[in-house]
Amino acid sequence: MRLRTDHSKMLPDFLVYALGSRRVRQQIEQFGKTTAGNIGISGGNAKSFQIPVPPIQDQHRIVVELDAIQSQVDALKKLQAETGVELIALLPSILDRAFKGEL
């Protein structure tokens, strides 16, 4: 499904963040509930989502702040992955020293 915004009222990047918010995700999940196991949301359902729409200047500020936070999260995830790899590489030598009684 492709959603388009009126750029004079809502920034596309703001919509992306809004769709990921808890408030909107709950609405999406309500429409997605099914007993048949096939999850689908119609265009009509998508149009009925209640999304708070602040003024464009506020949307821009929010997007800039959320982009900065996302960059920090991405950097931390990368650092965590690198640290995990280093720890896995050190594990054999740590175990070797432990079994030799050197720790």
MDAnalysis code that builds the backbone (N, CA, C; Angstrom):
import MDAnalysis as mda
import numpy as np

u = mda.Universe.empty(309, n_residues=103, atom_resindex=np.repeat(np.arange(103), 3), trajectory=True)
u.add_TopologyAttr("name", ["N", "CA", "C"] * 103)
u.add_TopologyAttr("resid", np.arange(1, 104))
u.add_TopologyAttr("resname", ["MET", "ARG", "LEU", "ARG", "THR", "ASP", "HIS", "SER", "LYS", "MET", "LEU", "PRO", "ASP", "PHE", "LEU", "VAL", "TYR", "ALA", "LEU", "GLY", "SER", "ARG", "ARG", "VAL", "ARG", "GLN", "GLN", "ILE", "GLU", "GLN", "PHE", "GLY", "LYS", "THR", "THR", "ALA", "GLY", "ASN", "ILE", "GLY", "ILE", "SER", "GLY", "GLY", "ASN", "ALA", "LYS", "SER", "PHE", "GLN", "ILE", "PRO", "VAL", "PRO", "PRO", "ILE", "GLN", "ASP", "GLN", "HIS", "ARG", "ILE", "VAL", "VAL", "GLU", "LEU", "ASP", "ALA", "ILE", "GLN", "SER", "GLN", "VAL", "ASP", "ALA", "LEU", "LYS", "LYS", "LEU", "GLN", "ALA", "GLU", "THR", "GLY", "VAL", "GLU", "LEU", "ILE", "ALA", "LEU", "LEU", "PRO", "SER", "ILE", "LEU", "ASP", "ARG", "ALA", "PHE", "LYS", "GLY", "GLU", "LEU"])
u.atoms.positions = np.array([
    [0.848, -1.164, 0.000],
    [0.000, 0.000, 0.000],
    [0.898, 1.233, 0.000],
    [0.506, 2.198, -0.749],
    [1.264, 3.445, -0.816],
    [0.404, 4.562, -0.240],
    [0.967, 5.273, 0.716],
    [0.272, 6.409, 1.317],
    [0.935, 7.688, 0.836],
    [0.122, 8.631, 0.440],
    [0.645, 9.926, 0.013],
    [0.045, 11.003, 0.888],
    [0.844, 12.000, 1.163],
    [0.366, 13.092, 2.007],
    [0.237, 14.370, 1.189],
    [-0.587, 15.250, 1.673],
    [-0.642, 16.611, 1.141],
    [0.542, 17.325, 1.787],
    [1.566, 17.616, 1.006],
    [2.821, 18.157, 1.546],
    [2.634, 19.506, 2.237],
    [1.527, 20.171, 1.969],
    [1.292, 21.444, 2.655],
    [0.752, 21.213, 4.064],
    [0.325, 19.959, 4.353],
    [-0.245, 19.645, 5.663],
    [0.593, 18.653, 6.470],
    [1.275, 17.734, 5.776],
    [2.039, 16.713, 6.489],
    [3.262, 16.309, 5.686],
    [4.409, 16.330, 6.365],
    [5.653, 15.878, 5.738],
    [5.656, 14.358, 5.644],
    [6.087, 13.787, 4.516],
    [6.138, 12.326, 4.395],
    [6.960, 11.663, 5.497],
    [8.109, 12.263, 5.860],
    [8.936, 11.680, 6.923],
    [8.209, 11.703, 8.261],
    [7.404, 12.747, 8.493],
    [6.618, 12.802, 9.724],
    [5.601, 11.669, 9.728],
    [4.974, 11.416, 8.584],
    [4.008, 10.322, 8.491],
    [4.661, 8.983, 8.809],
    [5.867, 8.774, 8.313],
    [6.578, 7.519, 8.590],
    [6.757, 7.335, 10.090],
    [7.216, 8.386, 10.764],
    [7.382, 8.296, 12.217],
    [6.040, 8.130, 12.920],
    [5.022, 8.851, 12.453],
    [3.697, 8.764, 13.079],
    [3.131, 7.353, 12.959],
    [3.324, 6.716, 11.803],
    [2.810, 5.356, 11.606],
    [3.500, 4.358, 12.536],
    [4.699, 4.674, 12.975],
    [5.418, 3.800, 13.897],
    [5.132, 4.101, 15.358],
    [4.349, 5.140, 15.621],
    [4.058, 5.496, 17.006],
    [3.088, 4.493, 17.624],
    [3.136, 4.393, 18.931],
    [2.284, 3.449, 19.648],
    [0.800, 3.716, 19.371],
    [0.444, 4.990, 19.382],
    [-0.958, 5.370, 19.188],
    [-1.504, 4.891, 17.839],
    [-0.728, 5.109, 16.785],
    [-1.181, 4.702, 15.450],
    [-1.020, 3.198, 15.268],
    [0.047, 2.615, 15.812],
    [0.239, 1.161, 15.697],
    [-0.935, 0.406, 16.301],
    [-1.475, 0.907, 17.407],
    [-2.645, 0.257, 18.010],
    [-3.829, 0.286, 17.056],
    [-4.013, 1.389, 16.351],
    [-5.096, 1.466, 15.373],
    [-4.869, 0.472, 14.233],
    [-3.635, 0.405, 13.767],
    [-3.296, -0.519, 12.678],
    [-3.555, -1.959, 13.115],
    [-3.142, -2.291, 14.337],
    [-3.336, -3.651, 14.839],
    [-4.815, -3.995, 14.978],
    [-5.638, -3.032, 15.335],
    [-7.077, -3.284, 15.438],
    [-7.658, -3.659, 14.079],
    [-7.244, -2.954, 13.035],
    [-7.726, -3.268, 11.690],
    [-7.131, -4.569, 11.178],
    [-5.954, -4.914, 11.657],
    [-5.270, -6.106, 11.182],
    [-5.722, -7.389, 11.841],
    [-6.556, -7.308, 12.875],
    [-7.009, -8.519, 13.546],
    [-7.929, -9.308, 12.621],
    [-7.687, -10.623, 12.595],
    [-8.488, -11.486, 11.741],
    [-8.529, -12.883, 12.328],
    [-9.581, -13.591, 12.033],
    [-9.671, -14.977, 12.501],
    [-9.144, -15.944, 11.454],
    [-9.024, -15.495, 10.215],
    [-8.563, -16.374, 9.144],
    [-7.049, -16.436, 9.039],
    [-6.366, -15.553, 9.731],
    [-4.912, -15.564, 9.685],
    [-4.326, -14.699, 8.597],
    [-5.150, -14.136, 7.736],
    [-4.677, -13.250, 6.679],
    [-4.834, -11.808, 7.151],
    [-3.724, -11.166, 7.381],
    [-3.772, -9.798, 7.879],
    [-3.737, -8.851, 6.690],
    [-4.696, -7.955, 6.656],
    [-4.751, -6.975, 5.584],
    [-5.439, -5.719, 6.060],
    [-5.001, -4.606, 5.533],
    [-5.601, -3.325, 5.863],
    [-5.956, -2.650, 4.559],
    [-7.203, -2.234, 4.440],
    [-7.652, -1.598, 3.209],
    [-7.229, -0.135, 3.195],
    [-7.286, 0.457, 2.011],
    [-6.998, 1.877, 1.879],
    [-7.976, 2.707, 2.694],
    [-9.228, 2.268, 2.733],
    [-10.230, 2.977, 3.527],
    [-9.886, 2.949, 4.999],
    [-9.406, 1.806, 5.473],
    [-8.976, 1.717, 6.869],
    [-7.812, 2.664, 7.135],
    [-6.855, 2.702, 6.210],
    [-5.685, 3.566, 6.388],
    [-6.097, 5.035, 6.453],
    [-7.092, 5.416, 5.666],
    [-7.553, 6.805, 5.678],
    [-8.223, 7.173, 6.994],
    [-8.681, 6.186, 7.734],
    [-9.380, 6.480, 8.985],
    [-8.441, 6.577, 10.192],
    [-7.132, 6.304, 10.004],
    [-6.194, 6.402, 11.119],
    [-6.217, 7.825, 11.673],
    [-6.245, 7.923, 12.990],
    [-6.204, 9.211, 13.666],
    [-4.747, 9.537, 13.968],
    [-4.196, 10.487, 13.224],
    [-2.800, 10.873, 13.388],
    [-2.758, 12.342, 13.790],
    [-2.154, 12.643, 14.938],
    [-2.033, 14.058, 15.309],
    [-1.124, 14.775, 14.315],
    [-1.583, 15.915, 13.823],
    [-0.831, 16.633, 12.801],
    [-0.507, 18.049, 13.291],
    [0.708, 18.219, 13.832],
    [1.115, 19.561, 14.260],
    [1.436, 20.430, 13.038],
    [1.660, 21.715, 13.241],
    [2.057, 22.584, 12.125],
    [3.331, 22.075, 11.455],
    [3.498, 22.420, 10.179],
    [4.633, 21.944, 9.379],
    [5.975, 22.239, 10.055],
    [6.140, 23.446, 10.644],
    [7.412, 23.778, 11.298],
    [7.689, 22.810, 12.444],
    [6.657, 22.463, 13.209],
    [6.827, 21.511, 14.307],
    [7.126, 20.113, 13.774],
    [6.471, 19.743, 12.679],
    [6.746, 18.438, 12.075],
    [8.209, 18.356, 11.654],
    [8.692, 19.419, 11.036],
    [10.093, 19.431, 10.591],
    [11.029, 19.281, 11.785],
    [10.775, 20.022, 12.854],
    [11.611, 19.949, 14.062],
    [11.569, 18.535, 14.649],
    [10.378, 17.936, 14.685],
    [10.219, 16.585, 15.229],
    [11.000, 15.576, 14.392],
    [10.896, 15.697, 13.080],
    [11.613, 14.770, 12.183],
    [13.119, 14.912, 12.374],
    [13.614, 16.145, 12.474],
    [15.051, 16.368, 12.672],
    [15.504, 15.725, 13.983],
    [14.739, 15.930, 15.053],
    [15.107, 15.356, 16.351],
    [15.057, 13.825, 16.322],
    [14.018, 13.268, 15.708],
    [13.906, 11.810, 15.650],
    [14.983, 11.206, 14.759],
    [15.339, 11.894, 13.669],
    [16.438, 11.415, 12.821],
    [17.748, 11.387, 13.611],
    [17.980, 12.419, 14.427],
    [19.205, 12.468, 15.233],
    [19.224, 11.334, 16.249],
    [18.096, 11.088, 16.882],
    [18.013, 9.992, 17.857],
    [18.219, 8.651, 17.160],
    [17.621, 8.489, 15.971],
    [17.778, 7.236, 15.230],
    [19.236, 7.015, 14.849],
    [19.939, 8.088, 14.497],
    [21.370, 7.967, 14.175],
    [22.158, 7.482, 15.388],
    [21.819, 8.009, 16.557],
    [22.490, 7.579, 17.785],
    [22.182, 6.111, 18.080],
    [20.939, 5.706, 17.891],
    [20.550, 4.306, 18.121],
    [21.314, 3.400, 17.162],
    [21.400, 3.800, 15.889],
    [22.123, 2.994, 14.906],
    [23.598, 2.865, 15.283],
    [24.198, 3.975, 15.740],
    [25.610, 3.930, 16.144],
    [25.809, 3.017, 17.343],
    [24.889, 3.064, 18.300],
    [24.991, 2.191, 19.473],
    [24.809, 0.727, 19.094],
    [23.892, 0.445, 18.170],
    [23.700, -0.944, 17.725],
    [24.962, -1.457, 17.039],
    [25.602, -0.610, 16.238],
    [26.838, -1.005, 15.561],
    [27.932, -1.280, 16.592],
    [28.058, -0.390, 17.567],
    [29.066, -0.568, 18.615],
    [28.793, -1.839, 19.409],
    [27.529, -2.100, 19.708],
    [27.166, -3.309, 20.446],
    [27.536, -4.553, 19.654],
    [27.263, -4.548, 18.352],
    [27.609, -5.701, 17.515],
    [29.123, -5.904, 17.470],
    [29.869, -4.804, 17.322],
    [31.331, -4.910, 17.286],
    [31.877, -5.433, 18.608],
    [31.337, -4.942, 19.711],
    [31.771, -5.391, 21.028],
    [31.458, -6.868, 21.225],
    [30.289, -7.286, 20.750],
    [29.907, -8.695, 20.851],
    [30.880, -9.589, 20.101],
    [31.296, -9.166, 18.935],
    [32.257, -9.939, 18.138],
    [33.590, -10.028, 18.882],
    [34.014, -8.908, 19.465],
    [35.276, -8.913, 20.225],
    [35.193, -9.843, 21.423],
    [34.082, -9.833, 22.119],
    [33.923, -10.715, 23.282],
    [33.943, -12.180, 22.873],
    [33.290, -12.486, 21.782],
    [33.286, -13.876, 21.297],
    [34.708, -14.300, 20.934],
    [35.472, -13.389, 20.341],
    [36.851, -13.708, 19.977],
    [37.725, -13.912, 21.218],
    [37.429, -13.201, 22.299],
    [38.221, -13.320, 23.523],
    [37.845, -14.538, 24.368],
    [36.673, -15.073, 24.173],
    [36.177, -16.156, 25.016],
    [37.130, -17.350, 25.096],
    [37.669, -17.858, 23.995],
    [38.578, -19.016, 24.116],
    [39.794, -18.734, 24.999],
    [40.391, -17.542, 24.858],
    [41.578, -17.266, 25.679],
    [41.194, -17.084, 27.148],
    [40.054, -16.509, 27.408],
    [39.587, -16.365, 28.800],
    [39.345, -17.733, 29.419],
    [38.686, -18.605, 28.675],
    [38.436, -19.958, 29.183],
    [39.745, -20.709, 29.409],
    [40.695, -20.541, 28.487],
    [42.001, -21.193, 28.621],
    [42.688, -20.740, 29.900],
    [42.682, -19.424, 30.147],
    [43.305, -18.895, 31.357],
    [42.549, -19.356, 32.603],
    [41.253, -19.438, 32.505],
    [40.460, -19.874, 33.657],
    [40.779, -21.316, 34.032],
    [40.872, -22.178, 33.008],
    [41.166, -23.590, 33.281],
    [42.601, -23.812, 33.745],
    [43.473, -22.872, 33.440],
    [44.854, -22.946, 33.919],
    [44.986, -22.327, 35.301],
    [43.911, -21.759, 35.823],
    [43.932, -21.136, 37.138],
    [44.588, -19.776, 37.149],
    [44.675, -19.131, 36.017],
    [45.351, -17.843, 35.918],
    [44.396, -16.669, 36.157],
    [43.155, -16.926, 36.386],
    [42.208, -15.819, 36.629],
    [41.869, -15.699, 38.082],
])
